[in-house]
Each structure stands twice: as C-alpha cells, then as structure tokens.
Amino acid sequence: MARILLIDDEPRMLSLLNTLLTAEGYSIVSVQDGTKVPDLLNTETFDLMITDIRMTPINGIELLKIARQVRPAMPVIILTAYGSVETAIAAMKLGTFDYVTKPFKMDELLITIQRALEYSRALSENVELKEELVGRYKFENIVAESPAMRNTCEMIKRVAPADTTVLISGESGTGKELVAKAIHLNSKRKDKRFLAVNCAALPEALLESEMFGHMKGSFTGASANKEGLFEAASGGTLFLDEISSMPLGIQGKLLRVLQEHEIRRVGGNETIPVDVRVIAATNTSLEAMIKQGTFREDLYYRLSVIPIDIKPLRERQEDILPLVYHVLRHEVGAGRELPKLTPEIKDMFERYNWPGNVRELENAVKHALTFAQDNKITPDVLPPRILNQLKIMERPVGGSADNAADFRNKSLKAFLRDREKEYLEQVLAMTMGDKEKAAKSLKISLATLYRKLPDEQPLAK
C-alpha cells in the first residue's frame, strides 16, 4: 500500500482528497499546516507527496525544495489553481514529478498518482542496484556449480563489455534479472542507471508513456511533458522483462529505437537521441509467438543478437545445495553460524523438482529458517506444499505388485487408465498444477492433457 503525504491549507479540499484517496486503497497522512511537513519528512517515510502550491505561512514551492533535500527520491505532485506557465516551469525546474491544475477531475489525479508511483519504483531500481554492488547481485556471487550455470557465467563475462542487445530466456524464477544486472555491473555502463520495466504489468498506453515519455496534453492527465525510461536510463541499461507481453504496436516503436537510437515521445513530433543498452527477458518461446503472429520477427532478431538461455533448476542439480547455503548466508548474515542441514533435508532439497526454480527455493529456505529450532533445519520445517508433493512423488506408480486387489476383476483398459491417472497426478504435482508445463514434460499437447484429466479434478494452472 503506497503511503502518501497530502498537504493543503483548505480544510474542505484536504478532507475530500483524504476520503477519496483512502477509498482508492492509499494510506494517507493529511496535513493542513505546512510547517509540520519538514519534521514529518525527517521522521517518516512516504512514497509520494501531494501539495497545494498556494498556502501560508509556507507554500508548495518551499515544501518542494525541502522534500528534494530530505527525500530526493520521493516524487512530488503540485496542485495549483494558478496554472500559469511561470508556476509550472518553477515547479518542474525544482524537480516536481507533475502538476495538476484546479479544478481537476479525480480520474486525472489518480492517473497522475499512478504514473508517479510506477515511475518512482522503476527509478528506485538504480538505488537498490548500487546497494547490491557488494552483495548478492555482484557477478562473483552468482552460484554456478553446474556446467549449465558456469556456461551462463562465461556468457556474462564475454557479453558484458560489448554494447549489443541481449535476450535472456528461461522459466519464471530462474534469475533472468539477476543475469541482466550482472551484465550491467560488468559493462562500461556500470556507473550509470540500470532501470527495469515489466512489460506485462502495465496497460499498453501506460507502458508506451513509461518507456518513451509523453508530451503535455497527449492524453488525459498528461498535464506536463515527461521523459520516459529510455531518456532516464541515458548512458545505462534498460531491462525489458516479459518482453513477450509487449503489444505489437509498441513492438514496432521499440524496433525503431533499436535501429535509429532515438525515441519520439507520445504526442510529440521531435525525435530525441538516446544511448541505452537494451536487455530483454522472456519465459515464453518468442519463435512460437512469431509463428502465431503475436511477436515481430524483425524485433526478435534485433533483441537476440546475444541469446542467453538459463536452464531450470531441475536441470542443474549441482546448484541446489550451494544455492541453499547461499540463501542461508544471505539471511543469517556474515560472521554468524549457519544452521545445520540434516542428511534427510539435503536429500529432499535435491529430490524436489522446484517448478518455481530459484525463487521457490529461496522462499522455501526462508520458511524453513523461520521455523527452525536449535539452529537445525529438518524436514518438518519445509513448506507444507513441498512436503505434500514429495509424498506424491514418492508414491510408486501402479502400487505394490503384491496387492492382488489392484488387479482383481480389472480389464487391461481400466488398469492402464488408473495407472495413467496416477502418473498424471504426479507430473501435475511436480509442476504445481501448471498444465502447460505438465503437457510439455509428458510430450503431449495441452488439449490431449485436458482430455485425459478426470472431470472432477479442477487443477488450476
């Protein structure tokens, strides 16, 4: 829940905005007396500040200056009934995110708030990245015991100094963004920004605006010119996650950026040169999408100048226990004794299929660490989901040959149908109910899998 500091010396306007924004799910701290704001900014954390500009004894411009000093990363939206060019220019020069002119429509303000918060999250990636330089995202700290992951590290080493586009493919949770950050940290752009955008998380219009920026008046709520992530990441790296979700219309514009190294803001006529390295990631086969007509072939070849494929964790078992210890060390902290892993728990970590890959393993280790006793991790502190799926995996297909009841009065067709059902249940358990992954593992079509599933088994993907 985003936390917003709201300042207005008009009680009715303050009360109205407080009520409406609270109803939208935001946590609001409202202040009528602007002199209280400096103390609040020094003692509390906010995701966004919204302030009226015309107030006494301290006005919005003065509060903006204070916010820039105390909380430079926090976006600020100015509310003004005096929408003059001079006021707007003064506010924008001081670093305000945007300004909204009174009287305004509530949906316009909400759109501006949403853009401010999304943009702030994207820019905060740069701060987080710098804090991680000596931590888990440092290239040397990537866990790579398996041949597959060592090959990935060798690719990072070779690719990083170049300035070409990179396409990272792999299942969800395999660490695609980790690899992208490692490439950036070992490139000549390491001192510049690394910004990331999830192409699946934003609607088409908002994604286009976030990437390329927009001009004032280009759409509802666009009350001022705004630079996009390509401009904000100038000299650095832009990571396009889940590129397969990018709409075709924006794919064409991205292709032009990669070809011409220039962007055109939404609603703008002028081109702006940009110097950004693009790294994209996908958990879907782009080749298959090209055949379906949902992904541009020319863009695919532009993005995949250097392809890096990250293998799922189940195909690099040598990495499992080292990853467990890596997560434990990160959670426990340097210099402290690591909890002991029993032989049984080690075996369970290695036998489990990890359909959620490294992300699932990390969560499982954190869960186990939370409930561990006597500084020892035992099977009973694993998440129940993993324990249940391991039990299903341990159950032999077809049962015991000594159990005559399994065979008595059954036709061959009925026996095979029962055995097939048990095997399907095991595969679905290993893929956490993901039918697409199960069908791929079984080497059958998704339609065939649906036909074979019992009607009473409502397994959600």
C-alpha positions as CSV (number, residue, x, y, z in Angstrom):
1,M,0.0,0.0,0.0
2,A,1.5,3.3,-1.1
3,R,1.9,5.9,1.6
4,I,1.0,9.5,0.5
5,L,1.7,12.8,2.3
6,L,-1.1,15.2,1.5
7,I,-0.8,19.0,2.2
8,D,-3.5,21.6,1.6
9,D,-4.5,24.6,3.8
10,E,-8.1,24.4,2.6
11,P,-9.9,22.0,5.1
12,R,-12.7,21.0,2.7
13,M,-10.3,20.1,-0.1
14,L,-8.0,18.3,2.3
15,S,-10.9,16.3,3.7
16,L,-12.2,15.5,0.2
17,L,-8.9,14.3,-1.1
18,N,-8.2,12.3,2.1
19,T,-11.5,10.5,1.7
20,L,-11.2,9.8,-2.0
21,L,-7.6,8.6,-1.9
22,T,-8.2,6.4,1.1
23,A,-11.1,4.8,-0.8
24,E,-8.6,4.0,-3.6
25,G,-6.5,2.0,-1.2
26,Y,-3.8,4.5,-0.4
27,S,-2.5,5.2,3.1
28,I,-2.9,9.0,3.6
29,V,-1.3,11.3,6.1
30,S,-3.0,14.7,5.7
31,V,-1.6,18.0,6.9
32,Q,-3.2,21.4,6.9
33,D,-0.3,23.3,8.4
34,G,2.7,23.1,6.1
35,T,5.2,24.0,8.8
36,K,4.8,20.4,10.2
37,V,6.0,18.9,6.9
38,P,9.7,19.1,7.5
39,D,9.5,17.1,10.7
40,L,7.3,14.5,9.0
41,L,9.7,14.1,6.1
42,N,12.6,13.7,8.6
43,T,10.9,11.1,10.8
44,E,8.6,9.2,8.4
45,T,8.8,7.6,5.0
46,F,6.4,8.4,2.2
47,D,6.1,7.1,-1.4
48,L,4.6,10.3,-2.7
49,M,3.9,13.9,-1.6
50,I,0.9,15.9,-3.0
51,T,0.9,19.6,-2.0
52,D,-1.1,22.7,-2.9
53,I,1.1,25.4,-4.1
54,R,-0.7,28.5,-2.8
55,M,-0.5,28.2,1.0
56,T,0.6,30.2,4.0
57,P,2.8,30.5,6.0
58,I,4.8,28.1,3.8
59,N,3.9,27.5,0.2
60,G,4.1,24.4,-2.0
61,I,7.3,25.6,-3.8
62,E,9.1,25.9,-0.4
63,L,7.9,22.4,0.6
64,L,9.1,21.0,-2.7
65,K,12.6,22.4,-2.0
66,I,12.6,20.8,1.4
67,A,11.4,17.5,0.0
68,R,14.1,17.5,-2.6
69,Q,16.7,17.9,0.1
70,V,15.3,15.4,2.7
71,R,13.7,12.8,0.4
72,P,15.3,13.3,-3.1
73,A,13.9,10.0,-4.4
74,M,10.3,10.8,-3.4
75,P,8.1,12.1,-6.3
76,V,6.1,15.3,-5.6
77,I,2.8,16.4,-7.3
78,I,1.8,20.0,-7.2
79,L,-1.8,21.1,-7.0
80,T,-2.5,24.6,-8.2
81,A,-5.4,26.8,-9.1
82,Y,-3.0,29.2,-10.8
83,G,-1.9,27.1,-13.8
84,S,0.5,29.8,-15.2
85,V,3.5,28.9,-17.3
86,E,5.8,30.5,-14.8
87,T,4.5,28.4,-11.9
88,A,4.8,25.2,-13.9
89,I,8.3,26.0,-15.0
90,A,9.4,26.9,-11.5
91,A,7.9,23.6,-10.1
92,M,9.4,21.5,-12.9
93,K,12.9,23.0,-12.5
94,L,12.8,22.2,-8.8
95,G,12.1,18.5,-9.7
96,T,8.4,18.1,-9.2
97,F,7.1,15.0,-10.9
98,D,4.0,16.7,-12.3
99,Y,1.4,19.4,-11.5
100,V,-2.4,19.2,-11.7
101,T,-4.5,22.4,-12.2
102,K,-7.5,23.0,-10.1
103,P,-10.4,22.3,-10.7
104,F,-9.4,18.8,-11.7
105,K,-11.2,15.6,-12.4
106,M,-10.5,12.9,-9.9
107,D,-9.6,10.3,-12.5
108,E,-6.9,12.7,-13.9
109,L,-5.4,13.0,-10.5
110,L,-5.5,9.2,-9.9
111,I,-3.7,8.6,-13.3
112,T,-1.0,11.1,-12.3
113,I,-0.6,9.4,-8.9
114,Q,-0.3,6.0,-10.5
115,R,2.3,7.2,-13.0
116,A,4.3,8.9,-10.2
117,L,4.4,5.7,-8.1
118,E,5.2,3.4,-11.1
119,Y,8.0,5.8,-12.2
120,S,9.4,6.0,-8.7
121,R,9.5,2.2,-8.4
122,A,11.4,2.0,-11.7
123,L,14.0,4.6,-10.7
124,S,14.4,3.1,-7.3
125,E,15.9,0.1,-9.0
126,N,19.0,2.2,-9.6
127,V,19.4,2.9,-5.9
128,E,18.8,-0.7,-4.9
129,L,21.4,-1.8,-7.5
130,K,24.1,0.4,-6.0
131,E,23.4,-1.1,-2.6
132,E,23.7,-4.6,-4.0
133,L,27.2,-4.0,-5.6
134,V,28.9,-5.8,-2.7
135,G,26.0,-8.3,-2.2
136,R,24.1,-11.0,-4.0
137,Y,24.0,-9.3,-7.4
138,K,27.7,-9.0,-7.7
139,F,28.9,-11.1,-10.6
140,E,31.3,-13.1,-8.5
141,N,28.5,-14.1,-6.1
142,I,26.3,-15.9,-8.7
143,V,26.0,-19.5,-7.7
144,A,27.4,-21.6,-10.5
145,E,28.4,-25.1,-9.7
146,S,26.6,-26.8,-12.6
147,P,28.1,-26.8,-16.1
148,A,24.9,-25.1,-17.4
149,M,25.3,-22.2,-14.9
150,R,29.0,-21.9,-15.4
151,N,28.4,-21.6,-19.1
152,T,25.9,-18.8,-18.3
153,C,28.6,-17.0,-16.3
154,E,31.0,-17.4,-19.1
155,M,28.4,-15.8,-21.4
156,I,28.0,-12.9,-19.0
157,K,31.8,-12.4,-18.9
158,R,32.0,-12.3,-22.7
159,V,28.9,-10.3,-23.3
160,A,29.2,-7.6,-20.7
161,P,32.0,-5.5,-22.3
162,A,30.1,-5.4,-25.6
163,D,27.2,-3.0,-26.2
164,T,24.9,-5.3,-28.1
165,T,21.4,-6.2,-27.1
166,V,20.9,-9.4,-25.1
167,L,17.8,-11.7,-24.9
168,I,17.7,-13.8,-21.8
169,S,15.2,-16.7,-21.8
170,G,14.2,-19.1,-19.1
171,E,11.3,-20.2,-16.9
172,S,9.9,-17.9,-14.2
173,G,12.1,-17.7,-11.2
174,T,15.4,-18.8,-12.8
175,G,17.1,-15.5,-12.2
176,K,16.9,-13.6,-15.5
177,E,17.0,-10.2,-13.9
178,L,20.0,-11.3,-11.8
179,V,21.8,-12.1,-15.0
180,A,20.8,-8.8,-16.6
181,K,22.1,-6.9,-13.6
182,A,25.4,-8.9,-13.7
183,I,25.8,-7.9,-17.3
184,H,25.3,-4.3,-16.5
185,L,27.6,-4.3,-13.5
186,N,30.4,-5.7,-15.6
187,S,29.9,-3.4,-18.5
188,K,31.3,0.1,-19.3
189,R,27.8,1.4,-18.3
190,K,28.1,0.2,-14.7
191,D,28.3,3.7,-13.3
192,K,25.0,4.7,-15.0
193,R,21.5,3.6,-14.3
194,F,20.0,0.2,-14.6
195,L,16.2,0.6,-15.0
196,A,13.7,-2.3,-15.4
197,V,10.2,-2.3,-16.7
198,N,7.8,-5.3,-16.6
199,C,6.0,-5.3,-19.9
200,A,3.2,-7.5,-18.5
201,A,2.5,-5.2,-15.6
202,L,1.3,-2.1,-17.4
203,P,-1.5,-1.5,-19.9
204,E,-0.4,-0.6,-23.5
205,A,-1.0,3.2,-23.2
206,L,0.9,3.5,-19.8
207,L,3.7,1.2,-21.0
208,E,4.3,3.4,-24.1
209,S,4.3,6.5,-21.9
210,E,6.7,5.0,-19.3
211,M,9.1,3.8,-22.0
212,F,9.1,6.7,-24.4
213,G,7.7,9.6,-22.3
214,H,4.9,11.9,-23.4
215,M,4.1,15.5,-24.2
216,K,1.7,17.7,-22.4
217,G,-1.9,17.2,-23.5
218,S,-1.2,13.9,-25.3
219,F,-3.7,12.0,-23.2
220,T,-6.0,12.6,-20.2
221,G,-3.8,13.5,-17.2
222,A,-0.8,14.5,-19.3
223,S,-0.5,18.0,-17.8
224,A,3.2,18.4,-18.5
225,N,6.0,17.0,-20.7
226,K,7.5,13.8,-19.2
227,E,10.7,11.9,-20.0
228,G,10.4,8.1,-20.3
229,L,12.7,5.3,-19.1
230,F,14.8,5.4,-22.3
231,E,15.7,9.0,-21.5
232,A,16.1,8.4,-17.8
233,A,18.4,5.4,-18.4
234,S,20.7,7.5,-20.7
235,G,24.2,6.0,-20.8
236,G,23.0,3.0,-18.8
237,T,20.9,-0.2,-19.3
238,L,17.2,-0.7,-19.7
239,F,15.9,-4.2,-18.8
240,L,12.6,-5.2,-20.6
241,D,11.2,-8.1,-18.6
242,E,8.5,-10.3,-20.0
243,I,9.1,-8.8,-23.5
244,S,6.6,-11.4,-24.9
245,S,3.8,-9.4,-23.3
246,M,4.6,-6.2,-25.2
247,P,1.8,-5.3,-27.6
248,L,2.5,-5.4,-31.3
249,G,2.1,-1.6,-31.6
250,I,4.8,-0.9,-29.1
251,Q,7.0,-3.6,-30.6
252,G,7.2,-1.6,-33.8
253,K,8.2,1.6,-31.9
254,L,10.8,-0.4,-29.9
255,L,12.3,-1.8,-33.2
256,R,12.7,1.8,-34.4
257,V,14.5,2.8,-31.2
258,L,16.9,-0.1,-31.6
259,Q,17.5,0.7,-35.2
260,E,17.8,4.5,-35.0
261,H,18.8,5.1,-31.4
262,E,16.2,7.8,-31.0
263,I,12.8,8.0,-29.4
264,R,9.7,10.1,-30.0
265,R,7.5,10.9,-27.0
266,V,3.8,10.1,-27.1
267,G,2.1,13.1,-28.7
268,G,5.5,14.6,-29.8
269,N,6.8,15.4,-33.3
270,E,10.6,15.7,-32.5
271,T,13.0,12.8,-32.2
272,I,15.3,12.6,-29.2
273,P,18.6,10.7,-29.4
274,V,19.1,8.0,-26.7
275,D,22.2,6.0,-25.7
276,V,20.8,2.9,-23.9
277,R,21.7,-0.7,-23.9
278,V,18.7,-2.9,-24.0
279,I,18.5,-6.3,-22.3
280,A,15.2,-8.2,-22.7
281,A,13.9,-11.3,-21.0
282,T,11.2,-13.9,-21.7
283,N,9.8,-17.0,-20.2
284,T,7.9,-17.8,-23.4
285,S,9.1,-19.0,-26.7
286,L,9.3,-16.0,-29.0
287,E,9.8,-18.2,-32.0
288,A,6.5,-19.8,-31.3
289,M,4.9,-16.4,-30.9
290,I,6.4,-15.3,-34.3
291,K,4.6,-18.3,-36.0
292,Q,1.4,-17.2,-34.2
293,G,1.8,-13.7,-35.5
294,T,1.9,-12.2,-31.9
295,F,5.6,-11.2,-32.0
296,R,7.5,-9.4,-34.7
297,E,10.2,-11.4,-36.3
298,D,12.4,-8.4,-37.1
299,L,12.3,-7.3,-33.5
300,Y,13.2,-10.8,-32.3
301,Y,16.4,-10.7,-34.4
302,R,17.2,-7.2,-33.1
303,L,16.8,-8.3,-29.5
304,S,18.5,-11.7,-29.7
305,V,21.9,-10.6,-31.0
306,I,23.3,-12.4,-28.0
307,P,20.9,-15.1,-26.6
308,I,21.4,-16.5,-23.1
309,D,19.3,-19.4,-22.0
310,I,19.0,-20.1,-18.3
311,K,18.3,-23.7,-17.5
312,P,15.6,-24.5,-15.0
313,L,16.8,-25.6,-11.5
314,R,15.7,-29.2,-12.0
315,E,18.2,-29.5,-14.9
316,R,21.2,-28.2,-12.8
317,Q,21.0,-30.2,-9.6
318,E,24.6,-29.4,-8.7
319,D,23.4,-25.8,-7.9
320,I,20.7,-26.8,-5.5
321,L,22.6,-27.2,-2.2
322,P,25.0,-24.4,-2.9
323,L,22.0,-22.2,-3.5
324,V,20.5,-23.3,-0.2
325,Y,23.7,-22.3,1.6
326,H,23.9,-19.1,-0.3
327,V,20.4,-18.0,0.7
328,L,21.1,-19.1,4.3
329,R,24.3,-17.0,4.5
330,H,22.4,-14.0,3.0
331,E,19.6,-14.3,5.6
332,V,21.7,-15.2,8.6
333,G,24.4,-12.6,7.9
334,A,28.2,-12.6,7.7
335,G,30.1,-14.0,10.7
336,R,27.2,-15.9,12.2
337,E,26.9,-19.7,12.4
338,L,24.8,-21.2,9.7
339,P,22.1,-23.6,10.8
340,K,22.9,-27.3,10.2
341,L,21.1,-29.3,7.5
342,T,20.3,-32.9,8.3
343,P,21.1,-35.5,5.6
344,E,17.4,-36.1,5.1
345,I,16.6,-32.5,4.4
346,K,19.6,-32.3,2.0
347,D,18.2,-35.3,0.1
348,M,14.7,-33.7,0.0
349,F,16.1,-30.5,-1.4
350,E,17.8,-32.4,-4.2
351,R,14.9,-34.7,-5.0
352,Y,12.3,-32.0,-5.2
353,N,11.5,-30.8,-8.7
354,W,11.5,-27.0,-8.0
355,P,8.9,-25.9,-10.5
356,G,9.2,-22.4,-9.2
357,N,13.0,-22.6,-9.7
358,V,15.4,-20.4,-7.6
359,R,12.6,-18.1,-6.4
360,E,10.7,-21.1,-4.9
361,L,13.9,-22.4,-3.3
362,E,14.7,-19.1,-1.8
363,N,11.2,-18.8,-0.3
364,A,11.4,-22.4,1.0
365,V,14.7,-21.7,2.7
366,K,13.3,-18.6,4.3
367,H,10.3,-20.5,5.5
368,A,12.5,-23.3,6.9
369,L,14.7,-20.8,8.7
370,T,11.7,-19.1,10.3
371,F,10.6,-22.3,11.9
372,A,13.9,-24.0,12.5
373,Q,14.8,-24.9,16.1
374,D,18.2,-25.5,17.8
375,N,19.9,-24.0,14.8
376,K,19.0,-27.1,12.7
377,I,16.8,-27.4,9.6
378,T,14.8,-30.6,9.5
379,P,12.1,-31.8,7.0
380,D,9.2,-30.7,9.2
381,V,10.1,-27.0,8.7
382,L,9.7,-27.1,4.9
383,P,6.6,-25.5,3.4
384,P,3.6,-28.0,3.5
385,R,3.2,-27.7,-0.2
386,I,6.7,-29.1,-0.8
387,L,6.2,-31.9,1.7
388,N,2.9,-32.9,0.2
389,Q,4.3,-33.0,-3.4
390,L,7.3,-35.0,-2.2
391,K,4.9,-37.6,-0.8
392,I,3.1,-37.8,-4.1
393,M,6.4,-38.2,-5.9
394,E,7.5,-41.0,-3.6
395,R,4.3,-43.0,-4.2
396,P,5.2,-45.8,-6.7
397,V,3.2,-45.7,-9.9
398,G,0.9,-48.8,-10.0
399,G,1.2,-49.6,-6.3
400,S,2.6,-52.8,-5.0
401,A,2.7,-55.8,-7.2
402,D,1.9,-57.9,-4.1
403,N,-1.5,-56.2,-3.8
404,A,-3.8,-58.5,-5.6
405,A,-6.8,-56.1,-5.2
406,D,-5.1,-53.8,-7.7
407,F,-5.5,-56.4,-10.4
408,R,-8.6,-58.4,-9.5
409,N,-11.6,-58.1,-11.8
410,K,-10.0,-55.2,-13.8
411,S,-9.8,-55.1,-17.6
412,L,-6.5,-54.1,-19.1
413,K,-8.0,-50.9,-20.3
414,A,-9.2,-50.0,-16.8
415,F,-5.9,-50.9,-15.2
416,L,-4.0,-48.7,-17.7
417,R,-6.4,-45.9,-17.2
418,D,-5.8,-45.9,-13.4
419,R,-2.1,-46.1,-13.8
420,E,-2.2,-43.2,-16.3
421,K,-4.3,-41.1,-13.8
422,E,-1.7,-41.7,-11.1
423,Y,1.2,-40.7,-13.3
424,L,-0.7,-37.6,-14.5
425,E,-1.2,-36.6,-10.8
426,Q,2.5,-37.0,-10.1
427,V,3.6,-34.9,-13.1
428,L,1.0,-32.2,-12.2
429,A,2.2,-32.2,-8.6
430,M,5.8,-31.7,-9.8
431,T,4.7,-28.7,-11.9
432,M,2.5,-27.3,-9.2
433,G,-0.6,-27.8,-11.3
434,D,0.7,-25.9,-14.3
435,K,-0.9,-27.8,-17.2
436,E,1.3,-26.3,-19.9
437,K,4.5,-27.4,-18.1
438,A,2.9,-30.8,-17.4
439,A,2.0,-31.3,-21.1
440,K,5.5,-30.3,-22.2
441,S,7.0,-32.7,-19.7
442,L,4.7,-35.5,-20.9
443,K,5.4,-34.6,-24.6
444,I,1.7,-34.3,-25.4
445,S,-0.4,-31.4,-26.4
446,L,-2.3,-29.3,-23.9
447,A,-5.6,-30.4,-25.5
448,T,-4.6,-34.1,-25.0
449,L,-3.8,-33.5,-21.4
450,Y,-7.2,-31.8,-20.8
451,R,-8.9,-34.8,-22.4
452,K,-7.1,-37.2,-20.1
453,L,-7.8,-35.3,-16.9
454,P,-10.8,-36.5,-14.9
455,D,-13.7,-34.0,-14.8
456,E,-13.7,-34.0,-11.0
457,Q,-10.1,-32.8,-10.9
458,P,-10.2,-28.9,-11.2
459,L,-6.5,-28.3,-11.2
460,A,-5.8,-24.6,-11.8
461,K,-2.9,-23.6,-13.8
